[in-house]
């Protein structure tokens, strides 16, 4: 059974972009936009990009093994919506094309420990 509610899954499936937070070697926070998809087979969030494996966010995520992701938007007149996901992260050599055909195959897979919306 998923840690996500059906409403959270539906929301995540409609959004193309997340904000991913990592910690670098100096302990500084680093937040960047990243492409993603909800993976229903694994009940995870798969994160990818045009060259994700060559980025600071990728290296920092794997060094610490934990990340946080926020997916959000705002409806008029002022109705903010979001899903925050914190958890463990692993690298995989395949899966990026399932997020976006233009992405490299490498992904980071976020396994949720904490979800709030």
C-alpha positions in Angstrom: 0.0 0.0 0.0 1.2 3.5 -0.9 2.2 6.1 1.6 0.6 8.6 -0.8 -3.1 9.3 -0.7 -5.1 9.0 -4.0 -5.4 12.8 -4.0 -1.7 13.2 -3.7 -1.0 10.7 -6.5 -3.5 12.5 -8.8 -1.9 15.8 -8.0 1.7 14.6 -8.6 0.7 13.0 -11.9 -0.4 16.4 -13.2 2.7 18.3 -12.3 5.9 18.4 -14.4 8.4 20.0 -12.0 9.6 19.6 -8.4 12.0 21.4 -6.2 14.7 19.1 -4.8 16.7 20.0 -1.6 20.0 18.5 -0.8 22.9 19.3 1.6 26.4 19.8 0.2 29.7 18.8 1.7 29.9 22.1 3.7 26.5 21.5 5.2 24.9 24.2 3.0 21.4 23.7 1.6 20.9 23.5 -2.1 17.4 23.7 -3.7 16.9 23.2 -7.5 14.1 22.5 -9.9 14.0 19.0 -11.3 11.8 16.9 -13.6 10.0 14.0 -11.9 7.3 11.4 -12.1 5.4 9.4 -9.6 6.4 5.7 -10.1 3.3 3.6 -9.3 5.2 0.3 -9.6 7.7 1.2 -6.9 5.6 3.8 -5.1 8.5 6.3 -5.4 9.3 9.6 -6.9 11.7 9.2 -9.9 13.8 12.4 -10.6 15.6 13.1 -13.8 17.0 15.6 -16.2 19.1 16.4 -19.3 22.3 15.5 -17.4 21.2 14.7 -13.9 24.1 12.3 -13.2 26.6 15.1 -13.9 25.1 17.6 -11.5 25.8 18.9 -8.0 22.3 17.8 -6.8 23.0 14.2 -7.9 26.4 14.0 -6.2 25.1 15.7 -3.0 22.0 13.4 -2.9 24.0 10.2 -3.2 26.6 11.4 -0.7 24.0 11.9 2.1 21.5 9.4 0.9 18.5 11.6 1.8 16.7 14.4 0.1 13.5 16.4 0.3 11.2 17.3 -2.7 8.3 19.7 -2.9 5.8 19.8 -5.7 3.7 22.9 -5.6 1.5 25.3 -7.5 -1.0 28.1 -6.8 -4.6 28.4 -8.0 -6.3 31.8 -8.2 -7.1 33.9 -6.3 -4.6 32.5 -3.8 -4.9 28.7 -3.1 -1.4 27.3 -2.6 -1.2 23.5 -3.0 1.8 21.2 -2.3 3.1 17.8 -1.5 6.4 17.5 0.4 8.2 14.2 0.3 11.3 13.4 2.4 13.2 10.1 2.2 16.1 8.0 1.0 17.5 8.2 -2.4 19.3 5.8 -4.8 20.7 6.1 -8.3 19.5 4.0 -11.2 20.9 3.8 -14.7 17.5 3.7 -16.4 14.2 5.5 -16.0 14.8 9.0 -17.2 13.0 8.6 -20.5 9.8 7.6 -18.6 9.9 11.1 -17.1 10.6 13.0 -20.3 11.8 11.7 -23.7 14.5 14.4 -23.8 16.1 13.3 -20.5 19.1 11.1 -20.0 18.4 7.6 -18.7 19.9 8.1 -15.3 17.6 8.9 -12.4 17.5 9.4 -8.7 14.7 7.4 -7.0 13.2 8.9 -3.8 11.6 6.4 -1.4 9.3 8.3 0.9 9.7 8.2 4.6 7.7 11.4 5.3 4.8 12.8 3.2 2.7 15.9 3.9 0.3 17.9 1.8 
